[in-house]
Amino acid sequence: MNGSFYHCNYMAEVTIGNRMVGDRHPVFVIAEIGINHNGSMDVAKKLIEGAAQAGCDAVKFQKRTPELCVPKDQRDIERDTPWGRMKYIDYRYKVEFGREEYQEIDRFSKEHGILWFASCWDEESVDFMEQFEPPCYKAASASLTDLPLLKKTAATNRPLIISTGMSTMDEVEKTVAELGTDNLLIAHTNSTYPSPIDELNLRMITSLKALYPTVPIGYSGHEVGLSTTWAAVALGATFVERHVTIDRAMWGSDQAASVELSGMARLVSNIRDIEKALGDGVKRLYDGEAAARKKLRRS
């Protein structure tokens, strides 16, 4: 094998902040804070700092305009929350950060040398986030067929990561055809929280890489445990995303499918080992093998 595979006419790569993401680049690791901060800036800061210490490349939040995102028939439904029983629309406002909080997130993330961005669930949220000049955007799986939102996000000319959970292949292909492949990244995912192991279908990573050879393909995991995310890297995921939490027993719908900070450090450390172990696919005789070769080979 002469290594010609590595000199093909295309290469899946996109620039996010100060990083190249894609084939032949280190796996870009995203710690999704989402709304696991439960409206607390102290919790958000602990997660940003912990993700940075774990070696993650970026943290991600979620941004919604509640009156646009919460259906009218759900707004007045009362739910139990950490702040007592309240209407769902009021809860959604409780967990939303505003301009001052995101200014502090921006400052604190830069102080700790980690990128940050957000999933925007509505067009107003895209306008809101633009003031912070994020390095990229993510669109949630729920938004895969929301073409006006996706086109609004793509029109910022920042890289856009789309997630394919709860979607058919036809829906994925139609969305990619509408958006084009420039500055696009695609995350394979299963949108059950937490995801059953036998429904992860990790070989979709290789299927997507074959279908979209110029697009960085990654993995967003919602399963319990880390081994399957490492498997995704071995299958060629160029970026990975896992929800992060201080404690999986905390209140919140995403906590149980999240990784605690100690686990995130293990996740990143072993990803870096896997990258080294994968190599480039070119057969070599290594210096360390020379002694064994001399001792064991007869000819």
ChimeraX commands (.cxc) that place a marker at each C-alpha (Angstrom):
marker #1 position 0.00,0.00,0.00 radius 0.5
marker #1 position 1.62,3.26,-1.08 radius 0.5
marker #1 position -0.53,5.69,0.90 radius 0.5
marker #1 position -2.18,7.19,-2.19 radius 0.5
marker #1 position -5.51,7.23,-0.33 radius 0.5
marker #1 position -4.22,10.21,1.61 radius 0.5
marker #1 position -3.73,12.28,-1.52 radius 0.5
marker #1 position -7.28,12.14,-2.90 radius 0.5
marker #1 position -8.83,15.16,-4.58 radius 0.5
marker #1 position -11.16,15.93,-1.70 radius 0.5
marker #1 position -10.81,16.19,2.01 radius 0.5
marker #1 position -13.51,16.58,4.61 radius 0.5
marker #1 position -12.43,19.49,6.77 radius 0.5
marker #1 position -13.91,22.68,8.21 radius 0.5
marker #1 position -12.30,25.40,10.32 radius 0.5
marker #1 position -13.94,25.97,13.72 radius 0.5
marker #1 position -12.27,28.75,15.66 radius 0.5
marker #1 position -8.56,27.95,15.73 radius 0.5
marker #1 position -9.08,24.29,14.90 radius 0.5
marker #1 position -9.33,22.26,11.72 radius 0.5
marker #1 position -12.04,19.63,12.06 radius 0.5
marker #1 position -12.20,16.66,9.74 radius 0.5
marker #1 position -10.23,13.79,8.27 radius 0.5
marker #1 position -6.55,13.66,9.28 radius 0.5
marker #1 position -7.13,16.15,12.10 radius 0.5
marker #1 position -7.48,15.43,15.83 radius 0.5
marker #1 position -11.02,14.58,16.88 radius 0.5
marker #1 position -12.87,17.75,17.91 radius 0.5
marker #1 position -14.45,17.05,21.31 radius 0.5
marker #1 position -17.56,18.99,22.33 radius 0.5
marker #1 position -18.90,18.94,25.89 radius 0.5
marker #1 position -22.56,19.83,25.64 radius 0.5
marker #1 position -23.65,21.75,28.70 radius 0.5
marker #1 position -27.01,22.41,27.05 radius 0.5
marker #1 position -29.37,23.30,29.89 radius 0.5
marker #1 position -27.64,21.06,32.45 radius 0.5
marker #1 position -26.68,24.26,34.28 radius 0.5
marker #1 position -30.34,24.51,35.39 radius 0.5
marker #1 position -30.14,28.29,35.12 radius 0.5
marker #1 position -27.13,28.56,37.47 radius 0.5
marker #1 position -24.09,30.50,36.31 radius 0.5
marker #1 position -22.01,28.83,39.04 radius 0.5
marker #1 position -22.87,25.40,37.63 radius 0.5
marker #1 position -22.18,26.62,34.08 radius 0.5
marker #1 position -18.74,27.87,35.11 radius 0.5
marker #1 position -17.89,24.60,36.86 radius 0.5
marker #1 position -18.80,22.72,33.70 radius 0.5
marker #1 position -16.81,25.07,31.44 radius 0.5
marker #1 position -13.75,24.83,33.67 radius 0.5
marker #1 position -14.12,21.06,34.04 radius 0.5
marker #1 position -14.49,20.55,30.29 radius 0.5
marker #1 position -11.39,22.65,29.65 radius 0.5
marker #1 position -9.40,20.67,32.23 radius 0.5
marker #1 position -10.64,17.43,30.67 radius 0.5
marker #1 position -9.13,18.49,27.33 radius 0.5
marker #1 position -12.36,19.22,25.45 radius 0.5
marker #1 position -12.12,21.61,22.52 radius 0.5
marker #1 position -15.48,23.32,23.02 radius 0.5
marker #1 position -18.56,23.57,25.20 radius 0.5
marker #1 position -22.02,23.98,23.77 radius 0.5
marker #1 position -25.15,25.58,25.18 radius 0.5
marker #1 position -28.75,25.68,23.95 radius 0.5
marker #1 position -30.56,28.92,23.20 radius 0.5
marker #1 position -34.32,29.28,22.86 radius 0.5
marker #1 position -36.84,32.09,22.73 radius 0.5
marker #1 position -39.46,30.40,24.95 radius 0.5
marker #1 position -42.53,32.11,23.50 radius 0.5
marker #1 position -41.47,30.88,20.04 radius 0.5
marker #1 position -40.36,27.38,21.02 radius 0.5
marker #1 position -42.99,26.29,23.53 radius 0.5
marker #1 position -46.27,25.29,21.85 radius 0.5
marker #1 position -49.25,27.29,23.10 radius 0.5
marker #1 position -51.03,24.18,24.33 radius 0.5
marker #1 position -48.06,23.36,26.62 radius 0.5
marker #1 position -47.32,26.79,28.06 radius 0.5
marker #1 position -49.72,26.68,31.00 radius 0.5
marker #1 position -49.17,23.03,31.93 radius 0.5
marker #1 position -47.81,22.94,35.46 radius 0.5
marker #1 position -44.67,20.93,36.18 radius 0.5
marker #1 position -42.53,20.16,39.20 radius 0.5
marker #1 position -39.20,21.97,38.98 radius 0.5
marker #1 position -36.28,22.76,41.32 radius 0.5
marker #1 position -38.06,26.07,41.97 radius 0.5
marker #1 position -41.35,24.43,42.87 radius 0.5
marker #1 position -44.41,23.76,40.74 radius 0.5
marker #1 position -44.79,26.25,37.90 radius 0.5
marker #1 position -46.09,26.69,34.37 radius 0.5
marker #1 position -43.89,25.14,31.70 radius 0.5
marker #1 position -43.36,28.49,29.95 radius 0.5
marker #1 position -42.12,30.00,33.23 radius 0.5
marker #1 position -39.73,27.08,33.70 radius 0.5
marker #1 position -38.33,27.60,30.21 radius 0.5
marker #1 position -37.54,31.20,31.09 radius 0.5
marker #1 position -35.89,30.07,34.34 radius 0.5
marker #1 position -33.31,27.97,32.50 radius 0.5
marker #1 position -32.58,30.52,29.75 radius 0.5
marker #1 position -29.46,32.65,29.99 radius 0.5
marker #1 position -29.64,36.20,28.68 radius 0.5
marker #1 position -27.12,38.71,27.36 radius 0.5
marker #1 position -25.29,39.33,30.64 radius 0.5
marker #1 position -24.92,35.63,31.36 radius 0.5
marker #1 position -23.58,34.88,27.89 radius 0.5
marker #1 position -21.17,37.80,28.14 radius 0.5
marker #1 position -19.79,36.14,31.26 radius 0.5
marker #1 position -19.75,32.72,29.55 radius 0.5
marker #1 position -17.81,34.30,26.68 radius 0.5
marker #1 position -15.29,35.89,29.05 radius 0.5
marker #1 position -14.93,32.81,31.24 radius 0.5
marker #1 position -14.53,30.41,28.30 radius 0.5
marker #1 position -11.82,32.57,26.74 radius 0.5
marker #1 position -10.08,32.76,30.11 radius 0.5
marker #1 position -9.97,28.95,30.18 radius 0.5
marker #1 position -8.92,28.58,26.54 radius 0.5
marker #1 position -11.99,26.69,25.36 radius 0.5
marker #1 position -14.35,27.51,22.50 radius 0.5
marker #1 position -18.07,27.88,23.11 radius 0.5
marker #1 position -21.14,27.98,20.90 radius 0.5
marker #1 position -24.82,27.06,21.00 radius 0.5
marker #1 position -27.68,25.20,19.40 radius 0.5
marker #1 position -30.26,27.79,18.40 radius 0.5
marker #1 position -33.84,26.55,18.38 radius 0.5
marker #1 position -35.38,29.56,16.64 radius 0.5
marker #1 position -34.37,32.37,14.32 radius 0.5
marker #1 position -34.40,35.06,17.02 radius 0.5
marker #1 position -31.87,33.01,18.95 radius 0.5
marker #1 position -29.54,33.05,15.95 radius 0.5
marker #1 position -29.75,36.85,15.86 radius 0.5
marker #1 position -29.08,36.93,19.60 radius 0.5
marker #1 position -26.02,34.67,19.36 radius 0.5
marker #1 position -24.46,36.59,16.49 radius 0.5
marker #1 position -23.37,39.36,18.87 radius 0.5
marker #1 position -20.88,36.89,20.38 radius 0.5
marker #1 position -19.41,35.83,17.01 radius 0.5
marker #1 position -19.44,32.09,17.84 radius 0.5
marker #1 position -16.99,29.84,15.97 radius 0.5
marker #1 position -19.87,27.69,14.67 radius 0.5
marker #1 position -23.47,26.69,15.30 radius 0.5
marker #1 position -25.21,23.40,15.99 radius 0.5
marker #1 position -28.74,22.55,14.93 radius 0.5
marker #1 position -30.52,20.03,17.13 radius 0.5
marker #1 position -31.95,16.85,15.62 radius 0.5
marker #1 position -35.41,18.29,16.23 radius 0.5
marker #1 position -34.53,21.10,13.81 radius 0.5
marker #1 position -33.30,18.95,10.92 radius 0.5
marker #1 position -36.41,19.63,8.86 radius 0.5
marker #1 position -36.76,23.29,9.92 radius 0.5
marker #1 position -35.25,24.64,6.71 radius 0.5
marker #1 position -35.96,28.33,7.41 radius 0.5
marker #1 position -34.02,28.05,10.71 radius 0.5
marker #1 position -31.19,26.06,9.12 radius 0.5
marker #1 position -30.87,28.49,6.21 radius 0.5
marker #1 position -30.92,31.45,8.59 radius 0.5
marker #1 position -28.13,29.82,10.58 radius 0.5
marker #1 position -26.10,28.91,7.50 radius 0.5
marker #1 position -26.47,32.50,6.22 radius 0.5
marker #1 position -24.19,33.65,9.06 radius 0.5
marker #1 position -21.39,31.99,7.06 radius 0.5
marker #1 position -20.28,30.16,10.19 radius 0.5
marker #1 position -19.83,26.37,10.16 radius 0.5
marker #1 position -23.08,24.53,10.90 radius 0.5
marker #1 position -23.30,21.12,12.54 radius 0.5
marker #1 position -26.54,19.29,11.88 radius 0.5
marker #1 position -27.68,16.23,13.85 radius 0.5
marker #1 position -29.56,13.34,12.27 radius 0.5
marker #1 position -31.46,11.86,15.22 radius 0.5
marker #1 position -35.19,11.09,14.86 radius 0.5
marker #1 position -34.81,11.50,11.09 radius 0.5
marker #1 position -35.16,9.34,8.00 radius 0.5
marker #1 position -32.37,9.10,5.46 radius 0.5
marker #1 position -34.62,10.86,2.97 radius 0.5
marker #1 position -34.98,13.81,5.37 radius 0.5
marker #1 position -31.21,13.96,5.88 radius 0.5
marker #1 position -30.54,13.94,2.14 radius 0.5
marker #1 position -33.16,16.61,1.43 radius 0.5
marker #1 position -31.74,18.91,4.11 radius 0.5
marker #1 position -28.16,18.51,2.91 radius 0.5
marker #1 position -29.31,19.15,-0.67 radius 0.5
marker #1 position -31.00,22.39,0.46 radius 0.5
marker #1 position -28.04,23.59,2.53 radius 0.5
marker #1 position -25.18,22.45,0.33 radius 0.5
marker #1 position -22.04,20.90,1.79 radius 0.5
marker #1 position -19.84,23.99,2.22 radius 0.5
marker #1 position -19.10,24.72,5.88 radius 0.5
marker #1 position -21.36,21.82,6.89 radius 0.5
marker #1 position -20.71,19.06,9.43 radius 0.5
marker #1 position -23.04,16.12,10.08 radius 0.5
marker #1 position -23.42,14.31,13.39 radius 0.5
marker #1 position -24.85,10.81,13.49 radius 0.5
marker #1 position -26.95,10.36,16.62 radius 0.5
marker #1 position -29.84,8.56,18.27 radius 0.5
marker #1 position -32.28,10.91,19.99 radius 0.5
marker #1 position -33.48,8.62,22.78 radius 0.5
marker #1 position -32.28,9.86,26.20 radius 0.5
marker #1 position -30.50,7.70,27.17 radius 0.5
marker #1 position -30.06,5.75,23.94 radius 0.5
marker #1 position -30.30,1.93,23.94 radius 0.5
marker #1 position -26.96,0.46,22.90 radius 0.5
marker #1 position -28.54,-1.76,20.24 radius 0.5
marker #1 position -30.08,1.28,18.56 radius 0.5
marker #1 position -26.91,3.36,18.18 radius 0.5
marker #1 position -26.18,1.99,14.68 radius 0.5
marker #1 position -22.64,3.34,14.68 radius 0.5
marker #1 position -21.96,2.01,11.19 radius 0.5
marker #1 position -24.04,4.95,9.96 radius 0.5
marker #1 position -20.86,6.96,10.52 radius 0.5
marker #1 position -19.13,5.06,7.71 radius 0.5
marker #1 position -22.28,5.25,5.58 radius 0.5
marker #1 position -22.42,9.04,5.94 radius 0.5
marker #1 position -18.70,9.36,5.22 radius 0.5
marker #1 position -19.19,7.43,1.99 radius 0.5
marker #1 position -22.26,9.47,1.01 radius 0.5
marker #1 position -20.72,12.86,1.85 radius 0.5
marker #1 position -16.94,12.51,1.38 radius 0.5
marker #1 position -16.26,16.27,1.63 radius 0.5
marker #1 position -18.27,16.74,4.84 radius 0.5
marker #1 position -16.78,16.05,8.30 radius 0.5
marker #1 position -18.89,13.34,9.89 radius 0.5
marker #1 position -19.11,13.04,13.67 radius 0.5
marker #1 position -21.06,11.47,16.49 radius 0.5
marker #1 position -23.32,12.93,19.16 radius 0.5
marker #1 position -23.89,10.34,21.88 radius 0.5
marker #1 position -26.73,10.10,24.37 radius 0.5
marker #1 position -26.01,6.62,25.66 radius 0.5
marker #1 position -24.79,5.59,29.10 radius 0.5
marker #1 position -21.08,4.79,29.13 radius 0.5
marker #1 position -18.08,5.77,27.04 radius 0.5
marker #1 position -17.02,2.69,25.07 radius 0.5
marker #1 position -19.45,3.30,22.22 radius 0.5
marker #1 position -18.16,6.84,21.74 radius 0.5
marker #1 position -14.63,5.45,21.48 radius 0.5
marker #1 position -15.97,2.99,18.91 radius 0.5
marker #1 position -17.39,5.93,16.95 radius 0.5
marker #1 position -13.91,7.46,16.82 radius 0.5
marker #1 position -12.45,4.15,15.64 radius 0.5
marker #1 position -15.08,4.12,12.87 radius 0.5
marker #1 position -13.95,7.53,11.66 radius 0.5
marker #1 position -15.94,10.16,13.58 radius 0.5
marker #1 position -14.06,13.44,13.15 radius 0.5
marker #1 position -15.85,15.12,16.05 radius 0.5
marker #1 position -17.76,13.83,19.05 radius 0.5
marker #1 position -20.25,15.45,21.37 radius 0.5
marker #1 position -21.41,14.23,24.75 radius 0.5
marker #1 position -23.62,15.96,27.31 radius 0.5
marker #1 position -21.66,16.89,30.43 radius 0.5
marker #1 position -22.91,17.25,33.98 radius 0.5
marker #1 position -21.63,17.74,37.50 radius 0.5
marker #1 position -23.81,14.89,38.74 radius 0.5
marker #1 position -26.01,12.56,36.68 radius 0.5
marker #1 position -28.49,12.53,39.56 radius 0.5
marker #1 position -29.16,16.26,39.20 radius 0.5
marker #1 position -32.62,17.44,38.17 radius 0.5
marker #1 position -33.15,17.73,34.43 radius 0.5
marker #1 position -34.18,15.69,31.41 radius 0.5
marker #1 position -30.65,15.41,29.95 radius 0.5
marker #1 position -28.72,14.59,33.13 radius 0.5
marker #1 position -29.10,10.78,32.99 radius 0.5
marker #1 position -27.68,10.69,29.45 radius 0.5
marker #1 position -24.73,12.91,30.42 radius 0.5
marker #1 position -21.12,12.26,31.36 radius 0.5
marker #1 position -19.68,13.51,34.63 radius 0.5
marker #1 position -16.47,15.53,34.49 radius 0.5
marker #1 position -14.20,12.67,35.54 radius 0.5
marker #1 position -15.70,10.56,32.77 radius 0.5
marker #1 position -15.21,13.38,30.27 radius 0.5
marker #1 position -11.50,13.45,31.12 radius 0.5
marker #1 position -11.30,9.68,30.48 radius 0.5
marker #1 position -13.26,10.09,27.27 radius 0.5
marker #1 position -10.83,12.66,25.87 radius 0.5
marker #1 position -7.70,10.86,27.09 radius 0.5
marker #1 position -8.70,7.59,25.45 radius 0.5
marker #1 position -9.78,9.35,22.23 radius 0.5
marker #1 position -6.25,10.72,21.96 radius 0.5
marker #1 position -4.84,7.21,22.49 radius 0.5
marker #1 position -7.18,5.80,19.82 radius 0.5
marker #1 position -6.03,8.49,17.36 radius 0.5
marker #1 position -2.41,7.50,17.91 radius 0.5
marker #1 position -3.23,3.80,17.64 radius 0.5
marker #1 position -5.17,4.14,14.36 radius 0.5
marker #1 position -2.15,5.44,12.45 radius 0.5
marker #1 position -2.37,6.12,8.73 radius 0.5
marker #1 position -2.96,2.65,7.29 radius 0.5
marker #1 position 0.48,2.41,5.64 radius 0.5
marker #1 position 2.34,-0.80,6.52 radius 0.5
marker #1 position 5.68,-0.19,8.23 radius 0.5
marker #1 position 8.36,-2.18,10.00 radius 0.5
marker #1 position 8.93,-0.33,13.28 radius 0.5
marker #1 position 12.26,-0.04,15.05 radius 0.5
marker #1 position 10.82,-1.75,18.12 radius 0.5
marker #1 position 10.09,-4.84,16.01 radius 0.5
marker #1 position 13.70,-5.18,14.82 radius 0.5
marker #1 position 14.95,-7.22,17.78 radius 0.5
marker #1 position 12.02,-9.64,17.60 radius 0.5
marker #1 position 12.44,-9.94,13.85 radius 0.5
marker #1 position 16.13,-10.75,14.20 radius 0.5
marker #1 position 15.43,-13.33,16.90 radius 0.5
marker #1 position 12.37,-15.02,15.44 radius 0.5
marker #1 position 12.69,-14.80,11.65 radius 0.5
marker #1 position 14.70,-17.54,9.98 radius 0.5
marker #1 position 14.95,-15.79,6.67 radius 0.5
marker link #1:1,2 radius 0.2
marker link #1:2,3 radius 0.2
marker link #1:3,4 radius 0.2
marker link #1:4,5 radius 0.2
marker link #1:5,6 radius 0.2
marker link #1:6,7 radius 0.2
marker link #1:7,8 radius 0.2
marker link #1:8,9 radius 0.2
marker link #1:9,10 radius 0.2
marker link #1:10,11 radius 0.2
marker link #1:11,12 radius 0.2
marker link #1:12,13 radius 0.2
marker link #1:13,14 radius 0.2
marker link #1:14,15 radius 0.2
marker link #1:15,16 radius 0.2
marker link #1:16,17 radius 0.2
marker link #1:17,18 radius 0.2
marker link #1:18,19 radius 0.2
marker link #1:19,20 radius 0.2
marker link #1:20,21 radius 0.2
marker link #1:21,22 radius 0.2
marker link #1:22,23 radius 0.2
marker link #1:23,24 radius 0.2
marker link #1:24,25 radius 0.2
marker link #1:25,26 radius 0.2
marker link #1:26,27 radius 0.2
marker link #1:27,28 radius 0.2
marker link #1:28,29 radius 0.2
marker link #1:29,30 radius 0.2
marker link #1:30,31 radius 0.2
marker link #1:31,32 radius 0.2
marker link #1:32,33 radius 0.2
marker link #1:33,34 radius 0.2
marker link #1:34,35 radius 0.2
marker link #1:35,36 radius 0.2
marker link #1:36,37 radius 0.2
marker link #1:37,38 radius 0.2
marker link #1:38,39 radius 0.2
marker link #1:39,40 radius 0.2
marker link #1:40,41 radius 0.2
marker link #1:41,42 radius 0.2
marker link #1:42,43 radius 0.2
marker link #1:43,44 radius 0.2
marker link #1:44,45 radius 0.2
marker link #1:45,46 radius 0.2
marker link #1:46,47 radius 0.2
marker link #1:47,48 radius 0.2
marker link #1:48,49 radius 0.2
marker link #1:49,50 radius 0.2
marker link #1:50,51 radius 0.2
marker link #1:51,52 radius 0.2
marker link #1:52,53 radius 0.2
marker link #1:53,54 radius 0.2
marker link #1:54,55 radius 0.2
marker link #1:55,56 radius 0.2
marker link #1:56,57 radius 0.2
marker link #1:57,58 radius 0.2
marker link #1:58,59 radius 0.2
marker link #1:59,60 radius 0.2
marker link #1:60,61 radius 0.2
marker link #1:61,62 radius 0.2
marker link #1:62,63 radius 0.2
marker link #1:63,64 radius 0.2
marker link #1:64,65 radius 0.2
marker link #1:65,66 radius 0.2
marker link #1:66,67 radius 0.2
marker link #1:67,68 radius 0.2
marker link #1:68,69 radius 0.2
marker link #1:69,70 radius 0.2
marker link #1:70,71 radius 0.2
marker link #1:71,72 radius 0.2
marker link #1:72,73 radius 0.2
marker link #1:73,74 radius 0.2
marker link #1:74,75 radius 0.2
marker link #1:75,76 radius 0.2
marker link #1:76,77 radius 0.2
marker link #1:77,78 radius 0.2
marker link #1:78,79 radius 0.2
marker link #1:79,80 radius 0.2
marker link #1:80,81 radius 0.2
marker link #1:81,82 radius 0.2
marker link #1:82,83 radius 0.2
marker link #1:83,84 radius 0.2
marker link #1:84,85 radius 0.2
marker link #1:85,86 radius 0.2
marker link #1:86,87 radius 0.2
marker link #1:87,88 radius 0.2
marker link #1:88,89 radius 0.2
marker link #1:89,90 radius 0.2
marker link #1:90,91 radius 0.2
marker link #1:91,92 radius 0.2
marker link #1:92,93 radius 0.2
marker link #1:93,94 radius 0.2
marker link #1:94,95 radius 0.2
marker link #1:95,96 radius 0.2
marker link #1:96,97 radius 0.2
marker link #1:97,98 radius 0.2
marker link #1:98,99 radius 0.2
marker link #1:99,100 radius 0.2
marker link #1:100,101 radius 0.2
marker link #1:101,102 radius 0.2
marker link #1:102,103 radius 0.2
marker link #1:103,104 radius 0.2
marker link #1:104,105 radius 0.2
marker link #1:105,106 radius 0.2
marker link #1:106,107 radius 0.2
marker link #1:107,108 radius 0.2
marker link #1:108,109 radius 0.2
marker link #1:109,110 radius 0.2
marker link #1:110,111 radius 0.2
marker link #1:111,112 radius 0.2
marker link #1:112,113 radius 0.2
marker link #1:113,114 radius 0.2
marker link #1:114,115 radius 0.2
marker link #1:115,116 radius 0.2
marker link #1:116,117 radius 0.2
marker link #1:117,118 radius 0.2
marker link #1:118,119 radius 0.2
marker link #1:119,120 radius 0.2
marker link #1:120,121 radius 0.2
marker link #1:121,122 radius 0.2
marker link #1:122,123 radius 0.2
marker link #1:123,124 radius 0.2
marker link #1:124,125 radius 0.2
marker link #1:125,126 radius 0.2
marker link #1:126,127 radius 0.2
marker link #1:127,128 radius 0.2
marker link #1:128,129 radius 0.2
marker link #1:129,130 radius 0.2
marker link #1:130,131 radius 0.2
marker link #1:131,132 radius 0.2
marker link #1:132,133 radius 0.2
marker link #1:133,134 radius 0.2
marker link #1:134,135 radius 0.2
marker link #1:135,136 radius 0.2
marker link #1:136,137 radius 0.2
marker link #1:137,138 radius 0.2
marker link #1:138,139 radius 0.2
marker link #1:139,140 radius 0.2
marker link #1:140,141 radius 0.2
marker link #1:141,142 radius 0.2
marker link #1:142,143 radius 0.2
marker link #1:143,144 radius 0.2
marker link #1:144,145 radius 0.2
marker link #1:145,146 radius 0.2
marker link #1:146,147 radius 0.2
marker link #1:147,148 radius 0.2
marker link #1:148,149 radius 0.2
marker link #1:149,150 radius 0.2
marker link #1:150,151 radius 0.2
marker link #1:151,152 radius 0.2
marker link #1:152,153 radius 0.2
marker link #1:153,154 radius 0.2
marker link #1:154,155 radius 0.2
marker link #1:155,156 radius 0.2
marker link #1:156,157 radius 0.2
marker link #1:157,158 radius 0.2
marker link #1:158,159 radius 0.2
marker link #1:159,160 radius 0.2
marker link #1:160,161 radius 0.2
marker link #1:161,162 radius 0.2
marker link #1:162,163 radius 0.2
marker link #1:163,164 radius 0.2
marker link #1:164,165 radius 0.2
marker link #1:165,166 radius 0.2
marker link #1:166,167 radius 0.2
marker link #1:167,168 radius 0.2
marker link #1:168,169 radius 0.2
marker link #1:169,170 radius 0.2
marker link #1:170,171 radius 0.2
marker link #1:171,172 radius 0.2
marker link #1:172,173 radius 0.2
marker link #1:173,174 radius 0.2
marker link #1:174,175 radius 0.2
marker link #1:175,176 radius 0.2
marker link #1:176,177 radius 0.2
marker link #1:177,178 radius 0.2
marker link #1:178,179 radius 0.2
marker link #1:179,180 radius 0.2
marker link #1:180,181 radius 0.2
marker link #1:181,182 radius 0.2
marker link #1:182,183 radius 0.2
marker link #1:183,184 radius 0.2
marker link #1:184,185 radius 0.2
marker link #1:185,186 radius 0.2
marker link #1:186,187 radius 0.2
marker link #1:187,188 radius 0.2
marker link #1:188,189 radius 0.2
marker link #1:189,190 radius 0.2
marker link #1:190,191 radius 0.2
marker link #1:191,192 radius 0.2
marker link #1:192,193 radius 0.2
marker link #1:193,194 radius 0.2
marker link #1:194,195 radius 0.2
marker link #1:195,196 radius 0.2
marker link #1:196,197 radius 0.2
marker link #1:197,198 radius 0.2
marker link #1:198,199 radius 0.2
marker link #1:199,200 radius 0.2
marker link #1:200,201 radius 0.2
marker link #1:201,202 radius 0.2
marker link #1:202,203 radius 0.2
marker link #1:203,204 radius 0.2
marker link #1:204,205 radius 0.2
marker link #1:205,206 radius 0.2
marker link #1:206,207 radius 0.2
marker link #1:207,208 radius 0.2
marker link #1:208,209 radius 0.2
marker link #1:209,210 radius 0.2
marker link #1:210,211 radius 0.2
marker link #1:211,212 radius 0.2
marker link #1:212,213 radius 0.2
marker link #1:213,214 radius 0.2
marker link #1:214,215 radius 0.2
marker link #1:215,216 radius 0.2
marker link #1:216,217 radius 0.2
marker link #1:217,218 radius 0.2
marker link #1:218,219 radius 0.2
marker link #1:219,220 radius 0.2
marker link #1:220,221 radius 0.2
marker link #1:221,222 radius 0.2
marker link #1:222,223 radius 0.2
marker link #1:223,224 radius 0.2
marker link #1:224,225 radius 0.2
marker link #1:225,226 radius 0.2
marker link #1:226,227 radius 0.2
marker link #1:227,228 radius 0.2
marker link #1:228,229 radius 0.2
marker link #1:229,230 radius 0.2
marker link #1:230,231 radius 0.2
marker link #1:231,232 radius 0.2
marker link #1:232,233 radius 0.2
marker link #1:233,234 radius 0.2
marker link #1:234,235 radius 0.2
marker link #1:235,236 radius 0.2
marker link #1:236,237 radius 0.2
marker link #1:237,238 radius 0.2
marker link #1:238,239 radius 0.2
marker link #1:239,240 radius 0.2
marker link #1:240,241 radius 0.2
marker link #1:241,242 radius 0.2
marker link #1:242,243 radius 0.2
marker link #1:243,244 radius 0.2
marker link #1:244,245 radius 0.2
marker link #1:245,246 radius 0.2
marker link #1:246,247 radius 0.2
marker link #1:247,248 radius 0.2
marker link #1:248,249 radius 0.2
marker link #1:249,250 radius 0.2
marker link #1:250,251 radius 0.2
marker link #1:251,252 radius 0.2
marker link #1:252,253 radius 0.2
marker link #1:253,254 radius 0.2
marker link #1:254,255 radius 0.2
marker link #1:255,256 radius 0.2
marker link #1:256,257 radius 0.2
marker link #1:257,258 radius 0.2
marker link #1:258,259 radius 0.2
marker link #1:259,260 radius 0.2
marker link #1:260,261 radius 0.2
marker link #1:261,262 radius 0.2
marker link #1:262,263 radius 0.2
marker link #1:263,264 radius 0.2
marker link #1:264,265 radius 0.2
marker link #1:265,266 radius 0.2
marker link #1:266,267 radius 0.2
marker link #1:267,268 radius 0.2
marker link #1:268,269 radius 0.2
marker link #1:269,270 radius 0.2
marker link #1:270,271 radius 0.2
marker link #1:271,272 radius 0.2
marker link #1:272,273 radius 0.2
marker link #1:273,274 radius 0.2
marker link #1:274,275 radius 0.2
marker link #1:275,276 radius 0.2
marker link #1:276,277 radius 0.2
marker link #1:277,278 radius 0.2
marker link #1:278,279 radius 0.2
marker link #1:279,280 radius 0.2
marker link #1:280,281 radius 0.2
marker link #1:281,282 radius 0.2
marker link #1:282,283 radius 0.2
marker link #1:283,284 radius 0.2
marker link #1:284,285 radius 0.2
marker link #1:285,286 radius 0.2
marker link #1:286,287 radius 0.2
marker link #1:287,288 radius 0.2
marker link #1:288,289 radius 0.2
marker link #1:289,290 radius 0.2
marker link #1:290,291 radius 0.2
marker link #1:291,292 radius 0.2
marker link #1:292,293 radius 0.2
marker link #1:293,294 radius 0.2
marker link #1:294,295 radius 0.2
marker link #1:295,296 radius 0.2
marker link #1:296,297 radius 0.2
marker link #1:297,298 radius 0.2
marker link #1:298,299 radius 0.2
view
